Amino acid sequence: MGKIRVLIVDDSALIRKVLKEILSSDPEIEVVGTANDPLIARDKIKLLSPDVITLDVEMPKMDGITFLKNIMRLRPMPVVMISTLTDAGAAVTLQALELGAVDYVAKPKMDVNVAIEAYSEEIISKVKMASQVSRDVLARKYEIASNQAKTNQQATAHAISELHSDKALFNTTDKIIAIGSSTGGTEAVKEVLLGLPPNVAGIVVAQHIPITFSGPFAQRLNDTTSLTVTQAKNGDLIMPGRVYIAPGDKHLVVKKSGAKYYCKLEDGPEVNRHKPSVEVLFNSVAACAGPNAMGIMLTGMGADGAKGMLEMKQQGAITVVQDEKTSVVWGMPGAAVKLGAVDEIVPLNKVAEKIMDYCRKQK
């Protein structure tokens, strides 16, 4: 198998130099070209046929989002966004992920040595992962994003009809749903939540995301779904119709007090190199909710949460994972399957239906 061919698109000569040094240090990657604006990049894509593009958001002549739309419309390919870890950067990056970008990394520090030391492992691993993503999955993501208004409208109408038909069955604080996700997860979580009514059992989510992104991510979900979505806070009671997103720098743990579940945030060490960790969330749900819980594993790189999902299953919880065909990366779901931790494997568009089936079941 040949090297992974990468095209770097960034208006900063220093950032292009840093990224080229980082990526070229890996023997499996070849930087085939660089471009300082999207118009040059467009010609180089045709000429060089890269496997992966790294793309800056803010560039002259055409912004990164507009260029990304053009790529996904005309020639879907894996794109890793180079993002600033700011509120504005979060909003644009989440939009890029919606349009089909595979993942993002922070913009390297201007000090070259610091950049190489701090970012090389993450950038290299994400570029390698992106090179394996199916272009069919990327094309599907862009198609969904292009029809988002219509899709959201249909999902909301469906959720409202479920609200009226299942009012008595859904309004319960006894059940809890835990969702874990990573690469590709911001859009996968949104698609699942769009299919749920505003009185579904309380939902807790551990998505691998930096702290500057987790708040905007929760707000984006709150604005586009029929549920109340917030970034989890210490002591939040887990109530029907509410979704609690783990902050990007804390572990989210579920505890029980009497008949009620509540959120606890912990600032411990990373688990499986992540904080928040799906493993931590799933283990806590297994311990306090047991058979009253449902565990969902969506798309994601690595194996975080697989052992926690097995613990949930052993404690009597229902466990479901997204299938390989619809996952951007089938690392975390696949790891759970290998452990024998999974009751069902379903495509992304069937996950909400499985949650509804679970909520309808009487004890």
N, C-alpha and C positions, 0 to 999 in steps of 0.2 A: 504494500500500500504506500502511495506517495505521501509527501509532506502536505500538511494543511496550508493552503494558500490564502494569505491574509492581505487585504487592502486596508490601509489606515487612512481615514478621512478626518482631518482636523485642520483648522486655520492657524494653529500655533505651531511654528517650526520646532520649538522646544518640546512640546508634547509629542509631536510626530517622532522626534528623535528618541525621546524616552520610551515610547511605546515600541518603536522598532527595536531598540536595544533589548527591552524586556522579552518581546516575543521571539526575536532571533536567537536568544540564549537557549531556547528549547530546540533540541534536534528534530522534533516532529513538526515544527512550524517553519514556514518560509514566508517572509514578508515580501510579496511580489510587487508592491508598489505603495506609494503614498499620494495623497491629494490634499490641496489646501482649500478646495471649495467643491461643492457638489457637481458643478458643471464639468470640472476636470475629472472628478470621480466617475461621473456617468460614462465618459469616454474610456476610462481605464477599466471599468467593469466589463465593457464590451471587448476590450483588447486582451485583458488578463484573465477573465473568468475566475475570480477568486472564490474560495469556498466559504469564507467568512469576511464580513466587513466590520471594522470598528468605526463608530460614527459619533462625532461630536454633535451636540444639540445646537449650539450657537455658532453660525458661520456666515460669511458674506455671500451675497448673490442669491442664496436660497437657504432657508433654515433647515435644520436636521429633520424636523417632523415632516415638512413638505417633501423633502428628498426621500425619507423613509416611505411615505405614501406612494411615491412614484416607483420605488423599488418593489414594494409589495404588490402593486397593481400590475407592473409590467414583467417583473422577473423576481419572484419571491426567493429570497436567500437569507441565510442566518446573519443577523445583525446584532452586535453587542454595542449598546450605547455607552458613551463616555460621559458620565453625568456629574454635575456639581451637587454636593450633599447640602442643598439649601431647600427652603420651602418652594421657591420657584423651580428649582431643579427637580424636585419631587413631582410637581404637577406635570411637567413636561415629560419626565421619564415614565410616569404612569401612563400618560397618553401614548408614548412610544411603545410600551409593552402591550397596550390595547391594540395598536395597529399592527403588531406582529414582530416587534423586536424580541429576540430570545431572552436577553438578560441585560444587565448593566454593571458597570464598575465605576468607582469613584474616579474623578479626574486626578491624575498623578500630581503629587506635590512638585513645585517648581525646582526643588533641589533634586538633581538627577539621582544621587546616591540614595537618598531617602526614598525616592519613588521606586527604584528598583528593589530595594530591600523590603519595603512595606507592601507593594502591590503586585510584584511579579508572579507570585504563586496564584493569587486570585485571578489575575488577568489571563494567565496561561491556561488555567483549568477551565475558565469560562469559555475561552476561545475553542479549546478542544471539545468541550461539551457542545457548543453551538454547531460545530462542524458535523455533528452526528444527528442534528435535528432534521426530521423529515420536512421537505419543502411543501408537501401536501398539508401538514399541520399548520405551517406558516400561512399558506394560502387560505386555509379555513379560518384562521384567526383574523386575517384581513377582511375576508368576506363578512364575518360576523360584525366587525367594527364598522364596515361600510354600511351595513344595514341595522346599525345599533338602535336607532330611534324606533324602527318597526319592531325589532326584536324585543326591546324593553317594553314596548306597548303591549305586545302579545303576552309576554311573561307576567306583566302586572295584571292583565285581565285574567290570566289563568290563576294567579295567586289569589285574586279577589274572589273568584268563583270557589276556590278551595276554602277560603275563609268562611263563606256562607254555608257550604255543604258540610263542613267538618268542625263547626264552632265548638261543640262540646268536647270533642275528642282531642283537639289541639291545645286547649287552654289549660295547661298543666305545668306545675313546677317540679313534678316528680322526675321527669326525664331531662336528659342533657345530651347535647350533641357536641362532639369535639372534632375539629377539622385541623389537619396538618398539611402544609404545602410549602414549596420552595420555588425553584425555577419554573416560570409559567403560571405560578399560583395566583398572582394578583388577578388575572383574568378568569382563571378557573373558579376561584372563590366567588367572584362576581356572578358568573354564569349560574352557579349553584344557588346563590341567594336570590337571584332574580326569579327563580321558579318556586319560591316558598311564600306562603301567606304570612300576614303580619301577626299571627298568633301561634306560630310554630314554637316548639320547645326551645328554650334558651340555647344559644350556640356560642362556643368559645373557639377562637382561632389562633393558632401559632403559625404565622407566615414568616419565613426568613426575610427580614427587611430591616434597613437601618432606622434608627430612631427618628431621623429627619423625614423619613417617608411614611412611618406607620400611622401618624396622625392624619396626614392628607389621604392616605389609603382608606382609613376608616371613614373619613368625610366623604370621599368619592363613592363609597358603597352606600352610605346613608342617603346620599343625593340621588342614587340611581335605583335603589331597591325599595320594596314596601316595608322593610324592616328598620328598626332603630339600631344603627350601628355606631359604636363608639370605641375609642381606644380604652382598654380596660384600666381601671383604677383600683387601688387597694380597697377592699371592702364592698365593691359593687355586688349587689344581689343579682344572681343570674335568673332573669325573668323571661317568660314567654314573649316572643316577638322581638327579642333583643339579641344583638350580636356583639361580642366583646373581643376586640383585636388586641393581641399581646403587643405592648410597646416594643420598639425595636432594640431596646437595650436591657430588657428585663425578661426573666422567665415568668410565664403565667401558670399559676397553680390553682386548682379548684379545691376548695375546702367545703365542709358541710357543718352547718350549725342548726341543730334541730331538724326541721324538715326542709331547710333551704340551703341551696348551694351559693357560694360567694367566691369572688376572685381574690387571690392574693398574689402580689408581685414580689419576686425574689431576685436579689442582685448577686447571685452566686456565680461561680465560674461557668464558662461555656461548657455545654454538653454536646458531644459529637461535633465540636468546633462551632456551635451555634448558641446564640442567646438573642431571642427566645429559641428554645429547643422544643420540638414536637415530642421528643422522648419524655421530657419533664411534664408537659401538659398531659399526655396520655397516661403516664404512670399515676398522676394525681387523680385523674378521673376514674381510673381502674380502682384506686384505693377507696374513694369516697362514694362512688356511684354504682360500681359493679354492674349488675344486670340492668340497671336503669339507664345505662348509657349507650350511645352509638358512636363509633369511631370512624372517621372518614379520612382517607389518605389520598391527596390529590398530587398532581405532577410535581416533581422535584428531584434535584440531583443529590446523590448520596444515599444514606440509609437512616438518617435521623427519624426516630419515631417507630421504626419497625419492631423493636423489642417492646416498646410501650404498647403498640397495638396488640402484640401477642399477649401481654399482660391483661389488656382490656378483654380480649377474647376469653382468656382463662378465667376471668372473673364474671363471665356471663354476658358481656356486652356484645352487641351486633357490630361487625366490622366490615367495611366496604372500601374498596380502592378503585381509583380511576384506571381504565384499561390502557394498554400500551399505545394503541392506535391514536387515541385522542390526547395523550400526554405529550407535552413538549419534551419532557425527559422522564423516562419510566424508572428512575433510580429508586426513590423512596417507596412508591407503590410496589415495584418489583421486589425490593428487599423484604417487604412485609409478606408478599406471596411466598417467597422462598422459605421464610420462617414458619409457614403454615398458620399465619396470624389472620387470615382473611376468610370471611364467609362468602363474599361475592365480589366479582370483578365486573365493572360496568363502564360503558362509555360516559363521558362527562355529562352529556345531555340527559342521562338517566339517574344521575346522583340525587337530584332534588326529589325525584319520584320515590327513590328508596327511603329518603328521609321522611317523606309523607307516609309511606307504608309503615315505617317504624312508629311514627307518632299516632297512627290510627290504632295500633295494637293495644288491646286492654291488658292490664297486668294479670 
